[in-house]
Amino acid sequence: MQMSWLIGGAQGLGVDTSANIFGDAVAKSGYYLYGSREYYSNIKGRHSYFTVMIGDRKMSSITESVNILATFDSETVFQHFAQAKDFIIYNKNLESTQIEMVRSMEPEIIMEAEARLEKAGLGTTLLDAVKYAQKNGAKPIAIDYVGELDKIINTLKISPPIAERAKNIIAISASYALLGLDKKHMTDAVQSRFSKNETFPEA
């Protein structure tokens, strides 16, 4: 068995931490991992992403296509929708976002994505990008991140900025569920990452 998983987000919002937690849980389930981190800049807020290869034997490279694309922001969808092969996890609250509204994206990347979507007879919203992935065989997994964060805020009595960090955990939990592995390994991985005084990752 060999498959790939990718999570992305703004630099400084916990992408690395999330990938490490996810990888730890998968490794505890008995699989080999090979990871690659990419980022466009060290500047906080710019796009970064982490690709993890999962297999029953050792690997030394990553694939261009992604079996599971895990996202919680709009830029990651627009940057990687054409790579999604089996599943695309996305924020349903951002479905109407137009690609030109994502100010952090490079103009040439926007133009390339727009051309790809237009060629497929689609518009330039995030939902159109999801539809593109769906046409190519990826099953959309829409998550109401706003609703989920509200539940966390009300249950744990924490501030919205702190709860915002939970988006990563939601994304990796959904990804892990798609693999059908033992939930205990994910729970253990999350608990081992955070100290008693830390609620969610800061980076």
Residue, then its C-alpha position, 0 to 999 in steps of 0.5 A: m500500500q502506498m498513498s499520499w497526504l497533503i495539508g497546507g495553510a498560512q505559515g505560522l498557523g500550525v501546519d508543521t505541528s499538524a503534519n507531525i501529529f498526523g504522521d505520529a498517529v499513522a506511524k503508530s498504526g504500523y506504516y512507514l512515512y516519508g515527508s516533504r515540507e515546502y514553503y514560499s517564504n519564511i514570512k508569517g502568513r504566506h502559504s506552506y504545505f507538508t506532503v506525507m507519503i504513507g506505505d507498508r514499505k520504506m519510501s524516498s520520494i513523493t508523488e505529484s498527485v495527492n490521495i487526500l488533500a486536507t485544507f481549512d483555508s482557501e489558498t491551499v484549495f486553489q494551490h493544490f486542487a488539481q493534485a487531489k486524487d481521492f479526497i479533498i477536505y475543505n472549508k464549506n464556509l469558504e465555498s463562494t470565495q473567488i480566487e482573486m480575493v486571495r491576496s497572498m497568492e502569486p499572480e502567475i499561480i492565480m492565472e494558471a489556476e483560472a486557466r485550468l478552471e476555465k478550460a474545464g468550463l468552471g468558474t473561479t470560486l473555491l467550490d469550482a475548484v472542488k468541482y474540478a477535483q471531483k470531476n477528476g475522481a476526488k470525493p469532496i469532504a465539506i466541513d463546517y469549520v465555523g460550526e465546529l469552532d463554535k462548539i469548541i469555544n462553547t464547550l471549552k470556554i476559550s477565546p476565538p483566537i485560541a480555538e482557531r488553532a483547532k482547524n488543523i486538528i479537525a483537518i487531520s482528524a478527518s484525514y485520519a478517519l478516512l484511513g480507517l485506522d485505530k482512533k486511539h493512535m490519533t488521540d495519543a498523538v494529540q495528547s503527547r504533543f500538547s503540554k498540560n498548559e497548552t490547549f492548541p499548537e501555536a506553530 
